[in-house]
Amino acid sequence: MEKCYRLTAVCAVLLCLAGSAQGVFAQDEAATAEAGSPRQKLIELQERINSVRLSIEDIQHRLSCLSAAPGKGEPREQAAALKGPLVEMLSSGDPAERVSAAESLIAIGLPWAEAKEPLIKLFADEIPEVRAAAAEGMRTAGAPLDEVKDHLLRLLRDTDDEVRVQALRSLVALRVPPEDIERRLWTEYDRQTLLPPIDIIKAFAELKIPAERVKRDLMRELSNRDWLIQKFAMRGLAILKVPYHEVKNFLEKKLDDRNVQVRLSAIRSVIALGPPGEIAGIIQARLNDRFEEVRMEAIDGLPRLGLDPELVKKSLVEKLEDKSETVQRAAIAALNNLDVSLDDVRETLMGKLESKSSLMRLEIVRCLLGHNISDPRMRDILMKLLAEGAEESIRFLTEMGVADDAFREKLISELGSDDLFMRIEAVRALKALGASVDGLDAMLAGFLKEDNQIVQELAIEVMIESGTPFDQIVGSLPVKSDVINIVDALDKVSTRRSDRELRRLRSECLRQRAELEALLTEEKELVEEAGREAAAAPAPVPAPASDAAEPSPAVPSQDTGAETAAE
């Protein structure tokens, strides 16, 4: 037995030594390969492939982070200056101001530890809108469930419909334990007087509370003659995620209903419930539905099925010839959001810039810039749109980096426009270009005094983008409560910056993927080349046999033969 153990140990050592030698040889493979040989090229190519793959993974991680938290970060981090005025507004005598203050504190990302006391006090406010805003805020303020659960459960019995709805939605979003709310849900479902049934159905679905009775009721209502009830039933079944085969026949039949609203509900339910491979043909067929609303719904739903992006792109490009301009614009907007290169359809889109519709031209420019496609011809199109009074063209020209004298002169001339929004966009662009024009800051200060919330927000956006400190903006406001407009402007500026970064990363990811595809093709060709060279190489010539007779190995003695063999 001891000899068997010794034999096993020797074998294990030999195997380890062989493995170590193989690892050393693998590491030294690049050094031993002949320079310029297919083998050496293949080694270098694989290193580049690994590098590109790592780069793509990094970009995808950054994209997922941006998508999960759009509009966060700079300049939102500067919003601490807004906290004081907003907390003061929570005690305002104007209910609307208290509501806005609560919503704004949540919007600027006030930590829960600081937001807790002022927000929970609002649960007992005498104005229902304030209580509803406080309940809604719980699901966006990062509130711990155990600190707000009892308050929200009490609000489920509030006398105001909106307060109850917001309390329920927050409880569901904060993932309240099903046993804490199931009984209440069934009570409300049976009464169907206090809470909208859709919110109750959502609560059943999201908290994974068995709701077979709800499903049976909805299936029965599919046969109701009232199209509004049919529409409600389809939506409810989609929320419950019922198996597609159980409603397939009904939904596919309703896709041809005479009522456009029924058709819309049917196609939405098909998209929500159907397996992508099974319903892809159905959705593509609806791209040619006789109702343009249904065609637009199909355009919106097709990219969400997880199909090959190139096939989706082909279907969307075909819809650029739709008889409805609204449908064409929907197809262009869908192309803008599609994670695929548009270089091969660039000229097709550029051709559409000859459209008489300014909305169509703006949508195409937005799509091209969204994919980082900038064509010199776009500058002339945008200058024409600017002459037609489309203030959005100023933003696009600025984004393209246009800074010639003709553009600057046009911007300066628009400072005297009768259109207030055109004046604001002209100031924004001149600030972005760093143009030295007297009176820009005075114009912004004048915009802040306008009795128009949209105008004031736009002016604040320009000030934020040009780096104006927040405390200075607060001090420039004619009314203290207008600080709420800063929060709204801040959200738009942050989101716009995130969108630009998303577009840049998406474009870089597409470029890297194209490079990876080319490298993989090159790798395949090198492997084939190496195989052909190996096949064409002459076979090794065996060494000639020696004339001298080899001496016979010594034969072990009979006494030690068994032991030697065992060892």
Rosetta blueprint (number, residue, H / E / L):
1 M L
2 E H
3 K H
4 C H
5 Y H
6 R H
7 L H
8 T H
9 A H
10 V H
11 C H
12 A H
13 V H
14 L H
15 L H
16 C H
17 L H
18 A H
19 G H
20 S H
21 A H
22 Q H
23 G H
24 V H
25 F H
26 A H
27 Q H
28 D L
29 E H
30 A H
31 A H
32 T H
33 A L
34 E L
35 A L
36 G L
37 S L
38 P H
39 R H
40 Q H
41 K H
42 L H
43 I H
44 E H
45 L H
46 Q H
47 E H
48 R H
49 I H
50 N H
51 S H
52 V H
53 R H
54 L H
55 S H
56 I H
57 E H
58 D H
59 I H
60 Q H
61 H H
62 R H
63 L H
64 S H
65 C H
66 L H
67 S H
68 A H
69 A L
70 P L
71 G L
72 K L
73 G L
74 E L
75 P L
76 R H
77 E H
78 Q H
79 A H
80 A H
81 A H
82 L H
83 K H
84 G H
85 P H
86 L H
87 V H
88 E H
89 M H
90 L L
91 S L
92 S L
93 G L
94 D L
95 P H
96 A H
97 E H
98 R H
99 V H
100 S H
101 A H
102 A H
103 E H
104 S H
105 L H
106 I H
107 A H
108 I L
109 G L
110 L L
111 P L
112 W H
113 A H
114 E H
115 A H
116 K H
117 E H
118 P H
119 L H
120 I H
121 K H
122 L H
123 F H
124 A H
125 D L
126 E L
127 I L
128 P H
129 E H
130 V H
131 R H
132 A H
133 A H
134 A H
135 A H
136 E H
137 G H
138 M L
139 R L
140 T L
141 A L
142 G L
143 A L
144 P L
145 L H
146 D H
147 E H
148 V H
149 K H
150 D H
151 H H
152 L H
153 L H
154 R H
155 L H
156 L L
157 R L
158 D L
159 T L
160 D L
161 D H
162 E H
163 V H
164 R H
165 V H
166 Q H
167 A H
168 L H
169 R H
170 S H
171 L H
172 V H
173 A H
174 L L
175 R L
176 V L
177 P L
178 P H
179 E H
180 D H
181 I L
182 E H
183 R H
184 R H
185 L H
186 W H
187 T H
188 E H
189 Y H
190 D H
191 R H
192 Q L
193 T L
194 L L
195 L L
196 P L
197 P H
198 I H
199 D H
200 I H
201 I H
202 K H
203 A H
204 F H
205 A H
206 E H
207 L L
208 K L
209 I L
210 P L
211 A L
212 E H
213 R H
214 V H
215 K H
216 R H
217 D H
218 L H
219 M H
220 R H
221 E H
222 L L
223 S L
224 N L
225 R L
226 D L
227 W H
228 L H
229 I H
230 Q H
231 K H
232 F H
233 A H
234 M H
235 R H
236 G H
237 L H
238 A H
239 I H
240 L H
241 K L
242 V L
243 P L
244 Y H
245 H H
246 E H
247 V H
248 K H
249 N H
250 F H
251 L H
252 E H
253 K H
254 K H
255 L L
256 D L
257 D L
258 R L
259 N L
260 V H
261 Q H
262 V H
263 R H
264 L H
265 S H
266 A H
267 I H
268 R H
269 S H
270 V H
271 I H
272 A H
273 L H
274 G L
275 P L
276 P H
277 G H
278 E H
279 I H
280 A H
281 G H
282 I H
283 I H
284 Q H
285 A H
286 R H
287 L H
288 N H
289 D L
290 R L
291 F L
292 E H
293 E H
294 V H
295 R H
296 M H
297 E H
298 A H
299 I H
300 D H
301 G H
302 L H
303 P H
304 R H
305 L H
306 G L
307 L L
308 D L
309 P H
310 E H
311 L H
312 V H
313 K H
314 K H
315 S H
316 L H
317 V H
318 E H
319 K H
320 L H
321 E H
322 D L
323 K L
324 S L
325 E H
326 T H
327 V H
328 Q H
329 R H
330 A H
331 A H
332 I H
333 A H
334 A H
335 L H
336 N H
337 N L
338 L L
339 D L
340 V L
341 S L
342 L L
343 D H
344 D H
345 V H
346 R H
347 E H
348 T H
349 L H
350 M H
351 G H
352 K H
353 L H
354 E H
355 S L
356 K L
357 S L
358 S H
359 L H
360 M H
361 R H
362 L H
363 E H
364 I H
365 V H
366 R H
367 C H
368 L H
369 L H
370 G H
371 H L
372 N L
373 I L
374 S L
375 D L
376 P H
377 R H
378 M H
379 R H
380 D H
381 I H
382 L H
383 M H
384 K H
385 L H
386 L H
387 A H
388 E L
389 G L
390 A L
391 E L
392 E H
393 S H
394 I H
395 R H
396 F H
397 L H
398 T H
399 E H
400 M L
401 G L
402 V L
403 A L
404 D L
405 D H
406 A H
407 F H
408 R H
409 E H
410 K H
411 L H
412 I H
413 S H
414 E H
415 L L
416 G L
417 S L
418 D L
419 D L
420 L H
421 F H
422 M H
423 R H
424 I H
425 E H
426 A H
427 V H
428 R H
429 A H
430 L H
431 K H
432 A H
433 L H
434 G L
435 A L
436 S L
437 V L
438 D L
439 G L
440 L H
441 D H
442 A H
443 M H
444 L H
445 A H
446 G H
447 F H
448 L H
449 K L
450 E L
451 D L
452 N L
453 Q H
454 I H
455 V H
456 Q H
457 E H
458 L H
459 A H
460 I H
461 E H
462 V H
463 M H
464 I H
465 E H
466 S L
467 G L
468 T L
469 P L
470 F H
471 D H
472 Q H
473 I H
474 V H
475 G H
476 S H
477 L L
478 P L
479 V L
480 K H
481 S H
482 D H
483 V H
484 I H
485 N H
486 I H
487 V H
488 D H
489 A H
490 L H
491 D H
492 K H
493 V H
494 S H
495 T H
496 R H
497 R H
498 S H
499 D H
500 R H
501 E H
502 L H
503 R H
504 R H
505 L H
506 R H
507 S H
508 E H
509 C H
510 L H
511 R H
512 Q H
513 R H
514 A H
515 E H
516 L H
517 E H
518 A H
519 L H
520 L H
521 T H
522 E H
523 E H
524 K H
525 E H
526 L H
527 V H
528 E H
529 E H
530 A H
531 G H
532 R H
533 E H
534 A H
535 A H
536 A H
537 A L
538 P L
539 A L
540 P L
541 V L
542 P L
543 A L
544 P L
545 A L
546 S L
547 D L
548 A L
549 A L
550 E L
551 P L
552 S L
553 P L
554 A L
555 V L
556 P L
557 S L
558 Q L
559 D L
560 T L
561 G H
562 A H
563 E H
564 T H
565 A H
566 A H
567 E L
